[in-house]
Amino acid sequence: MLESVDTGGDIVTQALTDGIGFKLGLFSANCSGGLAVTKAPDRWSASWEDNLQLAQLADEVGIDFLLPIARWIGYGGDTNFHGSVLETITWAGGLLAATERITIFATTHTFCNHPIVAAKQIATIDQIGSGRAGINVVAGWNKPEYDTFGIGLPEEHDDRYAFAQEWLDIVKKIWSDDEPFDWQGDAFQLQHVESMPKPVGGGVPILNAGSSDQGRDFAARNANFVFTIVGAPEDGLELVPALKKNALEKYGRQSGVLTLGHCVVRPTEQEALDFLNYYADEQADWDAVDNLMELQGLHAQSFTSEMLEMFRGRFAAGHGSCPVIGNPDQVADEIEKFAKAGFDGMTLSFMNYNAELPYFAEEVLPRLEAKGVRVPSQRAV
């Protein structure tokens, strides 16, 4: 039974926001390669068939949510990493119709999606999923994608977030107002706006990935979950309280904090390390890795220059995310570190989700339950 949760002004109907246990999600399964920048022939395809199988498997074993990446052009290299991507709103709608309990986010770029259209799309897929949709709001940073759309990337980082704030304010007003309204803002001038139906609970969980100061502040102001990159679990000991304090004191909001990792779990540590070496070193698509890192360094503030220098191997293995590698005990211990550091949950990626998730579910999830990190009721019965 899902309950409505007040997270500081935005009412949503979601098990994801119940505050019970450490939440686990899967990230980037809609994109070719997932988060692994690899030429390995058994890498993730991101086909619809594979995504459907994964969503139903994740639903069955008790994974809490799926989070996609919105991407419009690839990163080149031999594989053109992320060159094949399922559009996230239609992807989420299809998967919500085929699952029962899992929350499924759609990722929406504010710069190329009109807020009136996006508000109705998200409300529609939330109706399809009986209140299990979420939205990941992206302010935009990828200049080649702006160029693809013929839109100039704002020179000032803050300008992207000012635009995104007005965009999201319109979406929220559409979801909350029953009467038509006009809007006169800096970016949008709208007349007699109306939209029915609304999301099932009057709103949906909002996620925002911000690692720059501006991005984290935008997330604190608007999001149910701040999704942020860290270098190690221990980084959360200072970061998580600071983010939550900022959201509460500055905006009067309760906000959860999520992070991300890439996972390899095998019966022995050596088997896990061997597989990591196989796909993220021997088979790495280094040209695509370097293209991705160059673009991050030039146009994003998610990574510091020091992180970019240190994490080339992590980019090949999992787009710069934290490694969660080892035997089942080691992987469970590593995930527990994130929970003890204060994170409310994290996403995981696998080199091949469908091939690797069953073993993770069988061996790691029970260990997390035994540790008290996860509760048994979060798994399907």
Secondary structure, 3 states (H helix, E strand, C coil): CCCEEECCCCEEECCCCCCCCCEEEEECCCECCCCCCECCCCCCCCCHHHHHHHHHHHHHHCCCEEECCCCCCCCCCCCCCCCCECCHHHHHHHHHHCCCCCEEEEEEEHHHCCHHHHHHHHHHHHHHCCCCEEEEEECCCCHHHHHHHCCCCCCCHHHHHHHHHHHHHHHHHHHHCCCCEEEECCCCEEEEECCCCCCCCCCCCEEEECCCHHHHHHHHHHCCEEECCCCCHHHHHHHHHHHHHHHHHHHCCCCEEEEEEEEEECCCHHHHHHHHHHHHHHCECHHHHHHHHHHHHHHCCCCCHHHHHHCHHHHHHHCCCEEEEECHHHHHHHHHHHHHCCCCEEEEECCCHHHHHHHHHHHHHHHHHHHCCCCHHHCCC
